[in-house]
């Protein structure tokens, strides 16, 4: 009843084999059936969803759909403002906060006809989690509810893997889209910095924050990106360009694509599990069979990229939260407040040195992209750990495969490569040069068409 | 420096930053600070000839 992808749902709508109202009802029923175990949603907006679905259905019946997203069940991470609907960042600090306006990305998605089913669990303010001392519990991984979803876009990953929605927003400051994409076996795109406007999305660290699409497939991420990208006058970092034509380029394949593999990241700097490494090698073999060239690339060791990302993130996050932390410390969850207060101990010389080093690292990455169209490495070292065994200090443990691409701002898509010893998804990330979003999605789409891991779903 | 002395130093730094926190929380923050110190140590000062991050380019629109 619930299609496997946005593209499939849109096809069924066009063929009059499924209606937006039927699909919205099915998704709401699935949420009611499963969310008591998964905690993907912090709020379900059933009345709004049915209103949106009826409006979409009328447009479709008139033969006037707004586009491929018209009637698609969707939900937003709970740091994304939604007019008239509480947006709490899963924190007591923002309890009861009801925005008057949609975030820029939320408005663009609503204007494209998406059906809003509700708000999704996030780590507190997109950093503090998984936490058990917040107003709502952490999301659980649909593949094994005892395991971590990844984060901070935890509810987005869980809801998509469980088939509760067909699209969701995420945000990514040091992997918060890509980690749940891999651990939950879905697809997540951290777009180029500046491509998707961020006004109305609660910031974590403005020079590293990205808002992007999460879905079941690279094709769906492309469709969502086309709707989300565009000028945002209230985000000074927004480049203003659109993403038109990204989905249309997906079918061009990867013949001749120059793939660089940052092998030392995942084999030496933070060695992946045997299954994650074997599945990545198998993925690279698929790309070779599809006609791409594959060669190793050497960059600065991963720990240095992570260190620079962590220092900038904590300093900028403290700049945002310091006033509240000083006066309302006990209202924050333990993980968030004890991570972010470290930003108070980062001096200006350290912050500026990190920004200087970032510039040099970004130049190094640019040189790598002169020789390669995309770069591939793991997105996580292995399968999802137990939800109660996630390190409190992971942000400082210098193994983030995501950090390099937050620093440079280039696009990176994370997707599944198979399954590991525990029966949980493993994954990779495909990164590109600035505003090379179409290229990374094209590579991901070619891989998914050739393999089909993205079509596997958990038994629930 | 023993743990008590380390925690006292962190508590003092936090007070300077405007935080007066109970010892149990200071101890947790001190653990995190141990990792942070290692992270900061990886990011040394730039070469003297490196362009400072504060360079202002008036011709840049963004």
Interface residues (C-beta under 8 A of the other chain):
Chain A: X236 X237 X303 X304 X307 X308 X310 X311 X314 X322 X325 X326 X329 X334 X338 X339 X341 X342 X344 X345 X346 X349 X350 X352 X353 X354 X355 X356 X357 X359 X360 X392 X393 X396 X397 X398
Chain B: X10 X13 X14 X17 X18 X19 X21 X25 X28 X29 X31 X32 X33 X35 X36 X38 X39 X40 X42 X43 X44 X45 X46 X50 X51 X52 X53 X54 X62
